[in-house]
Amino acid sequence: MIQIACPYCGPRDEAEFAYRGDATVHRPAEEAGFHDYVYARANPRGWHLEWWHHTGGCRAVLKVLRHTATHEVRAVGLPADRPEPPSA
């Protein structure tokens, strides 16, 4: 099970959270790019920045830096934070 360290509630099990999607994708300003924004997603292997919603706790929306193969969580922050993936 994935352990996510909520900045408000402390470490919690993944069951208290809902995955909300890729935190690196930005909504396009024009309608032409909207199809790809909604439907065309990459399936990366390695470090990935994601949105998680703490539905079973404080209800905060968090950015989580997680490795998609090992499920290791390297950083958890608020929406304004910019966690960087490790270099190695």
N, CA, C and O atoms as a printed pandas DataFrame, in Angstrom:
     atom_number atom_name residue_name chain_id  residue_number  x_coord  y_coord  z_coord
0              1         N          MET        A               1    0.835   -1.173    0.000
1              2        CA          MET        A               1    0.000    0.000    0.000
2              3         C          MET        A               1    0.884    1.241    0.000
3              4         O          MET        A               1    1.944    1.260    0.625
4              5         N          ILE        A               2    0.445    2.259   -0.695
5              6        CA          ILE        A               2    1.167    3.523   -0.765
6              7         C          ILE        A               2    0.876    4.334    0.494
7              8         O          ILE        A               2   -0.273    4.431    0.925
8              9         N          GLN        A               3    1.920    4.915    1.078
9             10        CA          GLN        A               3    1.788    5.824    2.210
10            11         C          GLN        A               3    2.020    7.246    1.696
11            12         O          GLN        A               3    3.067    7.538    1.118
12            13         N          ILE        A               4    1.049    8.119    1.908
13            14        CA          ILE        A               4    1.162    9.513    1.484
14            15         C          ILE        A               4    1.183   10.379    2.737
15            16         O          ILE        A               4    0.280   10.299    3.571
16            17         N          ALA        A               5    2.211   11.204    2.865
17            18        CA          ALA        A               5    2.363   12.068    4.041
18            19         C          ALA        A               5    1.641   13.392    3.804
19            20         O          ALA        A               5    2.213   14.331    3.251
20            21         N          CYS        A               6    0.389   13.457    4.226
21            22        CA          CYS        A               6   -0.395   14.681    4.090
22            23         C          CYS        A               6    0.247   15.772    4.952
23            24         O          CYS        A               6    0.584   15.514    6.108
24            25         N          PRO        A               7    0.422   16.985    4.417
25            26        CA          PRO        A               7    1.043   18.051    5.205
26            27         C          PRO        A               7    0.200   18.456    6.422
27            28         O          PRO        A               7    0.729   19.032    7.373
28            29         N          TYR        A               8   -1.087   18.164    6.399
29            30        CA          TYR        A               8   -1.972   18.545    7.499
30            31         C          TYR        A               8   -2.243   17.391    8.468
31            32         O          TYR        A               8   -2.339   17.615    9.675
32            33         N          CYS        A               9   -2.367   16.165    7.958
33            34        CA          CYS        A               9   -2.786   15.020    8.770
34            35         C          CYS        A               9   -1.665   14.044    9.086
35            36         O          CYS        A               9   -1.840   13.174    9.939
36            37         N          GLY        A              10   -0.523   14.160    8.430
37            38        CA          GLY        A              10    0.567   13.218    8.629
38            39         C          GLY        A              10    0.452   12.035    7.673
39            40         O          GLY        A              10   -0.380   12.054    6.766
40            41         N          PRO        A              11    1.281   11.002    7.865
41            42        CA          PRO        A              11    1.267    9.836    6.963
42            43         C          PRO        A              11   -0.069    9.092    7.022
43            44         O          PRO        A              11   -0.589    8.805    8.100
44            45         N          ARG        A              12   -0.611    8.787    5.841
45            46        CA          ARG        A              12   -1.889    8.082    5.732
46            47         C          ARG        A              12   -1.805    7.050    4.620
47            48         O          ARG        A              12   -0.984    7.168    3.711
48            49         N          ASP        A              13   -2.658    6.040    4.700
49            50        CA          ASP        A              13   -2.733    5.016    3.655
50            51         C          ASP        A              13   -3.389    5.572    2.402
51            52         O          ASP        A              13   -4.180    6.514    2.446
52            53         N          GLU        A              14   -3.036    4.961    1.300
53            54        CA          GLU        A              14   -3.578    5.341   -0.005
54            55         C          GLU        A              14   -5.110    5.290   -0.038
55            56         O          GLU        A              14   -5.732    6.030   -0.801
56            57         N          ALA        A              15   -5.723    4.429    0.775
57            58        CA          ALA        A              15   -7.180    4.269    0.781
58            59         C          ALA        A              15   -7.916    5.543    1.164
59            60         O          ALA        A              15   -9.095    5.692    0.841
60            61         N          GLU        A              16   -7.242    6.463    1.847
61            62        CA          GLU        A              16   -7.871    7.729    2.234
62            63         C          GLU        A              16   -7.838    8.763    1.119
63            64         O          GLU        A              16   -8.413    9.842    1.264
64            65         N          PHE        A              17   -7.174    8.455    0.007
65            66        CA          PHE        A              17   -6.974    9.420   -1.071
66            67         C          PHE        A              17   -7.652    8.966   -2.357
67            68         O          PHE        A              17   -7.903    7.778   -2.559
68            69         N          ALA        A              18   -7.940    9.924   -3.212
69            70        CA          ALA        A              18   -8.437    9.645   -4.562
70            71         C          ALA        A              18   -7.441   10.239   -5.557
71            72         O          ALA        A              18   -7.061   11.404   -5.445
72            73         N          TYR        A              19   -7.023    9.432   -6.526
73            74        CA          TYR        A              19   -6.112    9.893   -7.573
74            75         C          TYR        A              19   -6.875   10.846   -8.472
75            76         O          TYR        A              19   -7.974   10.522   -8.920
76            77         N          ARG        A              20   -6.312   12.024   -8.745
77            78        CA          ARG        A              20   -7.001   13.028   -9.551
78            79         C          ARG        A              20   -6.352   13.277  -10.912
79            80         O          ARG        A              20   -6.920   13.994  -11.736
80            81         N          GLY        A              21   -5.175   12.701  -11.165
81            82        CA          GLY        A              21   -4.594   12.826  -12.502
82            83         C          GLY        A              21   -3.191   13.398  -12.522
83            84         O          GLY        A              21   -2.555   13.613  -11.491
84            85         N          ASP        A              22   -2.741   13.634  -13.743
85            86        CA          ASP        A              22   -1.397   14.119  -14.033
86            87         C          ASP        A              22   -1.293   15.599  -13.674
87            88         O          ASP        A              22   -2.091   16.406  -14.151
88            89         N          ALA        A              23   -0.330   15.960  -12.847
89            90        CA          ALA        A              23   -0.170   17.357  -12.431
90            91         C          ALA        A              23    0.726   18.151  -13.364
91            92         O          ALA        A              23    0.965   19.336  -13.128
92            93         N          THR        A              24    1.225   17.521  -14.421
93            94        CA          THR        A              24    2.104   18.238  -15.351
94            95         C          THR        A              24    1.361   18.733  -16.590
95            96         O          THR        A              24    1.920   19.507  -17.367
96            97         N          VAL        A              25    0.132   18.311  -16.786
97            98        CA          VAL        A              25   -0.642   18.703  -17.961
98            99         C          VAL        A              25   -1.389   20.003  -17.662
99           100         O          VAL        A              25   -2.024   20.137  -16.616
100          101         N          HIS        A              26   -1.306   20.954  -18.586
101          102        CA          HIS        A              26   -1.981   22.242  -18.411
102          103         C          HIS        A              26   -3.103   22.384  -19.431
103          104         O          HIS        A              26   -2.944   22.016  -20.595
104          105         N          ARG        A              27   -4.221   22.912  -18.994
105          106        CA          ARG        A              27   -5.387   23.102  -19.862
106          107         C          ARG        A              27   -5.039   24.071  -20.991
107          108         O          ARG        A              27   -4.488   25.142  -20.736
108          109         N          PRO        A              28   -5.357   23.704  -22.249
109          110        CA          PRO        A              28   -5.016   24.578  -23.371
110          111         C          PRO        A              28   -5.907   25.822  -23.395
111          112         O          PRO        A              28   -7.055   25.794  -22.953
112          113         N          ALA        A              29   -5.352   26.901  -23.917
113          114        CA          ALA        A              29   -6.099   28.156  -24.009
114          115         C          ALA        A              29   -7.086   28.134  -25.183
115          116         O          ALA        A              29   -8.086   28.851  -25.169
116          117         N          GLU        A              30   -6.802   27.315  -26.189
117          118        CA          GLU        A              30   -7.654   27.265  -27.381
118          119         C          GLU        A              30   -8.345   25.914  -27.496
119          120         O          GLU        A              30   -7.843   24.904  -27.005
120          121         N          GLU        A              31   -9.477   25.908  -28.138
121          122        CA          GLU        A              31  -10.274   24.701  -28.286
122          123         C          GLU        A              31   -9.576   23.629  -29.120
123          124         O          GLU        A              31   -9.849   22.441  -28.951
124          125         N          ALA        A              32   -8.691   24.030  -30.005
125          126        CA          ALA        A              32   -8.029   23.080  -30.900
126          127         C          ALA        A              32   -7.231   22.011  -30.136
127          128         O          ALA        A              32   -7.170   20.867  -30.587
128          129         N          GLY        A              33   -6.633   22.348  -29.018
129          130        CA          GLY        A              33   -5.832   21.393  -28.275
130          131         C          GLY        A              33   -6.589   20.659  -27.182
131          132         O          GLY        A              33   -6.000   19.871  -26.441
132          133         N          PHE        A              34   -7.891   20.909  -27.073
133          134        CA          PHE        A              34   -8.662   20.339  -25.971
134          135         C          PHE        A              34   -8.825   18.825  -26.074
135          136         O          PHE        A              34   -8.831   18.146  -25.048
136          137         N          HIS        A              35   -8.957   18.282  -27.273
137          138        CA          HIS        A              35   -9.108   16.837  -27.449
138          139         C          HIS        A              35   -7.906   16.102  -26.866
139          140         O          HIS        A              35   -8.069   15.147  -26.106
140          141         N          ASP        A              36   -6.702   16.543  -27.219
141          142        CA          ASP        A              36   -5.493   15.898  -26.700
142          143         C          ASP        A              36   -5.379   16.081  -25.192
143          144         O          ASP        A              36   -4.914   15.177  -24.498
144          145         N          TYR        A              37   -5.792   17.226  -24.676
145          146        CA          TYR        A              37   -5.749   17.488  -23.239
146          147         C          TYR        A              37   -6.613   16.480  -22.470
147          148         O          TYR        A              37   -6.232   16.032  -21.388
148          149         N          VAL        A              38   -7.757   16.132  -23.019
149          150        CA          VAL        A              38   -8.687   15.222  -22.338
150          151         C          VAL        A              38   -8.343   13.759  -22.583
151          152         O          VAL        A              38   -8.382   12.960  -21.647
152          153         N          TYR        A              39   -8.006   13.387  -23.816
153          154        CA          TYR        A              39   -7.910   11.976  -24.183
154          155         C          TYR        A              39   -6.508   11.428  -24.412
155          156         O          TYR        A              39   -6.286   10.239  -24.186
156          157         N          ALA        A              40   -5.574   12.227  -24.842
157          158        CA          ALA        A              40   -4.237   11.731  -25.182
158          159         C          ALA        A              40   -3.307   11.912  -23.985
159          160         O          ALA        A              40   -2.829   13.014  -23.719
160          161         N          ARG        A              41   -3.062   10.830  -23.277
161          162        CA          ARG        A              41   -2.205   10.882  -22.092
162          163         C          ARG        A              41   -1.048    9.908  -22.234
163          164         O          ARG        A              41   -1.188    8.829  -22.809
164          165         N          ALA        A              42    0.083   10.307  -21.704
165          166        CA          ALA        A              42    1.260    9.438  -21.681
166          167         C          ALA        A              42    1.135    8.478  -20.503
167          168         O          ALA        A              42    0.424    8.756  -19.537
168          169         N          ASN        A              43    1.819    7.367  -20.591
169          170        CA          ASN        A              43    1.857    6.404  -19.500
170          171         C          ASN        A              43    3.328    6.238  -19.112
171          172         O          ASN        A              43    3.972    5.257  -19.486
172          173         N          PRO        A              44    3.857    7.224  -18.346
173          174        CA          PRO        A              44    5.305    7.227  -18.089
174          175         C          PRO        A              44    5.740    6.148  -17.100
175          176         O          PRO        A              44    4.977    5.729  -16.230
176          177         N          ARG        A              45    6.972    5.720  -17.259
177          178        CA          ARG        A              45    7.592    4.815  -16.280
178          179         C          ARG        A              45    8.672    5.643  -15.597
179          180         O          ARG        A              45    9.557    6.195  -16.250
180          181         N          GLY        A              46    8.587    5.718  -14.298
181          182        CA          GLY        A              46    9.562    6.501  -13.545
182          183         C          GLY        A              46    8.849    7.532  -12.675
183          184         O          GLY        A              46    7.690    7.352  -12.303
184          185         N          TRP        A              47    9.548    8.598  -12.362
185          186        CA          TRP        A              47    8.990    9.627  -11.484
186          187         C          TRP        A              47    7.915   10.426  -12.189
187          188         O          TRP        A              47    8.083   10.843  -13.335
188          189         N          HIS        A              48    6.806   10.636  -11.492
189          190        CA          HIS        A              48    5.657   11.290  -12.094
190          191         C          HIS        A              48    4.992   12.191  -11.061
191          192         O          HIS        A              48    4.816   11.792   -9.910
192          193         N          LEU        A              49    4.624   13.397  -11.464
193          194        CA          LEU        A              49    3.956   14.343  -10.581
194          195         C          LEU        A              49    2.451   14.210  -10.770
195          196         O          LEU        A              49    1.942   14.349  -11.883
196          197         N          GLU        A              50    1.741   13.939   -9.676
197          198        CA          GLU        A              50    0.314   13.614   -9.753
198          199         C          GLU        A              50   -0.496   14.445   -8.762
199          200         O          GLU        A              50    0.028   14.927   -7.759
200          201         N          TRP        A              51   -1.794   14.603   -9.066
201          202        CA          TRP        A              51   -2.744   15.209   -8.135
202          203         C          TRP        A              51   -3.410   14.102   -7.323
203          204         O          TRP        A              51   -3.847   13.099   -7.887
204          205         N          TRP        A              52   -3.490   14.275   -6.007
205          206        CA          TRP        A              52   -4.207   13.363   -5.129
206          207         C          TRP        A              52   -5.109   14.204   -4.230
207          208         O          TRP        A              52   -4.715   15.284   -3.789
208          209         N          HIS        A              53   -6.314   13.713   -3.957
209          210        CA          HIS        A              53   -7.293   14.413   -3.114
210          211         C          HIS        A              53   -7.470   13.606   -1.828
211          212         O          HIS        A              53   -7.784   12.417   -1.877
212          213         N          HIS        A              54   -7.269   14.248   -0.687
213          214        CA          HIS        A              54   -7.380   13.549    0.607
214          215         C          HIS        A              54   -8.861   13.481    1.001
215          216         O          HIS        A              54   -9.314   14.226    1.871
216          217         N          THR        A              55   -9.594   12.599    0.366
217          218        CA          THR        A              55  -11.043   12.492    0.568
218          219         C          THR        A              55  -11.415   11.927    1.928
219          220         O          THR        A              55  -12.491   12.234    2.440
220          221         N          GLY        A              56  -10.560   11.113    2.526
221          222        CA          GLY        A              56  -10.868   10.500    3.814
222          223         C          GLY        A              56  -10.274   11.245    4.985
223          224         O          GLY        A              56  -10.182   10.701    6.085
224          225         N          GLY        A              57   -9.868   12.482    4.766
225          226        CA          GLY        A              57   -9.231   13.251    5.827
226          227         C          GLY        A              57   -9.574   14.719    5.719
227          228         O          GLY        A              57  -10.739   15.103    5.825
228          229         N          CYS        A              58   -8.559   15.541    5.509
229          230        CA          CYS        A              58   -8.727   16.992    5.528
230          231         C          CYS        A              58   -9.298   17.567    4.234
231          232         O          CYS        A              58   -9.590   18.762    4.176
232          233         N          ARG        A              59   -9.463   16.749    3.202
233          234        CA          ARG        A              59  -10.019   17.131    1.907
234          235         C          ARG        A              59   -9.084   18.024    1.087
235          236         O          ARG        A              59   -9.525   18.670    0.136
236          237         N          ALA        A              60   -7.817   18.066    1.441
237          238        CA          ALA        A              60   -6.842   18.869    0.701
238          239         C          ALA        A              60   -6.497   18.208   -0.629
239          240         O          ALA        A              60   -6.524   16.984   -0.754
240          241         N          VAL        A              61   -6.175   19.027   -1.607
241          242        CA          VAL        A              61   -5.660   18.554   -2.890
242          243         C          VAL        A              61   -4.145   18.688   -2.814
243          244         O          VAL        A              61   -3.625   19.750   -2.471
244          245         N          LEU        A              62   -3.439   17.610   -3.135
245          246        CA          LEU        A              62   -1.990   17.565   -2.971
246          247         C          LEU        A              62   -1.289   17.188   -4.265
247          248         O          LEU        A              62   -1.853   16.490   -5.109
248          249         N          LYS        A              63   -0.057   17.654   -4.415
249          250        CA          LYS        A              63    0.820   17.189   -5.482
250          251         C          LYS        A              63    1.709   16.123   -4.877
251          252         O          LYS        A              63    2.314   16.327   -3.825
252          253         N          VAL        A              64    1.785   14.984   -5.550
253          254        CA          VAL        A              64    2.578   13.865   -5.056
254          255         C          VAL        A              64    3.564   13.452   -6.146
255          256         O          VAL        A              64    3.173   13.218   -7.290
256          257         N          LEU        A              65    4.832   13.364   -5.788
257          258        CA          LEU        A              65    5.857   12.868   -6.693
258          259         C          LEU        A              65    6.035   11.393   -6.397
259          260         O          LEU        A              65    6.556   11.019   -5.347
260          261         N          ARG        A              66    5.590   10.537   -7.350
261          262        CA          ARG        A              66    5.538    9.091   -7.129
262          263         C          ARG        A              66    6.219    8.375   -8.286
263          264         O          ARG        A              66    6.112    8.792   -9.439
264          265         N          HIS        A              67    6.923    7.289   -7.965
265          266        CA          HIS        A              67    7.539    6.449   -9.001
266          267         C          HIS        A              67    6.479    5.454   -9.464
267          268         O          HIS        A              67    5.925    4.712   -8.653
268          269         N          THR        A              68    6.198    5.437  -10.758
269          270        CA          THR        A              68    5.094    4.621  -11.268
270          271         C          THR        A              68    5.381    3.124  -11.261
271          272         O          THR        A              68    4.447    2.324  -11.303
272          273         N          ALA        A              69    6.643    2.729  -11.208
273          274        CA          ALA        A              69    6.963    1.298  -11.188
274          275         C          ALA        A              69    7.043    0.751   -9.767
275          276         O          ALA        A              69    6.581   -0.359   -9.504
276          277         N          THR        A              70    7.625    1.522   -8.852
277          278        CA          THR        A              70    7.825    1.031   -7.483
278          279         C          THR        A              70    6.805    1.589   -6.497
279          280         O          THR        A              70    6.692    1.088   -5.378
280          281         N          HIS        A              71    6.071    2.603   -6.890
281          282        CA          HIS        A              71    5.088    3.308   -6.044
282          283         C          HIS        A              71    5.728    4.028   -4.868
283          284         O          HIS        A              71    5.041    4.372   -3.906
284          285         N          GLU        A              72    7.044    4.261   -4.931
285          286        CA          GLU        A              72    7.719    5.040   -3.897
286          287         C          GLU        A              72    7.262    6.497   -3.991
287          288         O          GLU        A              72    7.236    7.070   -5.080
288          289         N          VAL        A              73    6.906    7.088   -2.867
289          290        CA          VAL        A              73    6.528    8.496   -2.820
290          291         C          VAL        A              73    7.738    9.280   -2.339
291          292         O          VAL        A              73    8.234    9.050   -1.236
292          293         N          ARG        A              74    8.213   10.209   -3.166
293          294        CA          ARG        A              74    9.411   10.973   -2.834
294          295         C          ARG        A              74    9.059   12.318   -2.204
295          296         O          ARG        A              74    9.780   12.781   -1.320
296          297         N          ALA        A              75    7.971   12.955   -2.635
297          298        CA          ALA        A              75    7.611   14.275   -2.103
298          299         C          ALA        A              75    6.102   14.454   -2.156
299          300         O          ALA        A              75    5.430   13.949   -3.055
300          301         N          VAL        A              76    5.585   15.181   -1.177
301          302        CA          VAL        A              76    4.168   15.542   -1.127
302          303         C          VAL        A              76    4.101   17.022   -0.804
303          304         O          VAL        A              76    4.776   17.494    0.111
304          305         N          GLY        A              77    3.288   17.755   -1.554
305          306        CA          GLY        A              77    3.184   19.185   -1.307
306          307         C          GLY        A              77    1.820   19.730   -1.648
307          308         O          GLY        A              77    0.917   18.998   -2.053
308          309         N          LEU        A              78    1.691   21.006   -1.480
309          310        CA          LEU        A              78    0.457   21.718   -1.794
310          311         C          LEU        A              78    0.467   22.088   -3.278
311          312         O          LEU        A              78    1.505   21.970   -3.929
312          313         N          PRO        A              79   -0.662   22.530   -3.824
313          314        CA          PRO        A              79   -0.717   22.824   -5.264
314          315         C          PRO        A              79    0.326   23.820   -5.762
315          316         O          PRO        A              79    0.745   23.723   -6.915
316          317         N          ALA        A              80    0.753   24.755   -4.952
317          318        CA          ALA        A              80    1.751   25.744   -5.388
318          319         C          ALA        A              80    3.172   25.190   -5.373
319          320         O          ALA        A              80    4.061   25.792   -5.975
320          321         N          ASP        A              81    3.414   24.077   -4.713
321          322        CA          ASP        A              81    4.753   23.489   -4.618
322          323         C          ASP        A              81    5.173   22.861   -5.940
323          324         O          ASP        A              81    4.337   22.427   -6.733
324          325         N          ARG        A              82    6.495   22.822   -6.165
325          326        CA          ARG        A              82    7.054   22.221   -7.374
326          327         C          ARG        A              82    8.124   21.206   -7.017
327          328         O          ARG        A              82    9.315   21.493   -7.141
328          329         N          PRO        A              83    7.713   20.013   -6.572
329          330        CA          PRO        A              83    8.723   19.007   -6.244
330          331         C          PRO        A              83    9.451   18.535   -7.495
331          332         O          PRO        A              83    8.845   18.343   -8.549
332          333         N          GLU        A              84   10.749   18.353   -7.362
333          334        CA          GLU        A              84   11.592   17.928   -8.491
334          335         C          GLU        A              84   11.919   16.442   -8.346
335          336         O          GLU        A              84   12.205   15.980   -7.242
336          337         N          PRO        A              85   11.879   15.688   -9.450
337          338        CA          PRO        A              85   12.268   14.281   -9.387
338          339         C          PRO        A              85   13.761   14.141   -9.081
339          340         O          PRO        A              85   14.548   15.023   -9.424
340          341         N          PRO        A              86   14.151   13.051   -8.445
341          342        CA          PRO        A              86   15.563   12.839   -8.147
342          343         C          PRO        A              86   16.369   12.659   -9.430
343          344         O          PRO        A              86   15.846   12.206  -10.447
344          345         N          SER        A              87   17.637   13.016   -9.367
345          346        CA          SER        A              87   18.480   12.955  -10.567
346          347         C          SER        A              87   18.882   11.521  -10.921
347          348         O          SER        A              87   19.184   11.237  -12.080
348          349         N          ALA        A              88   18.889   10.621   -9.948
349          350        CA          ALA        A              88   19.296    9.247  -10.266
350          351         C          ALA        A              88   18.275    8.247   -9.812
351          352         O          ALA        A              88   18.461    7.045  -10.002
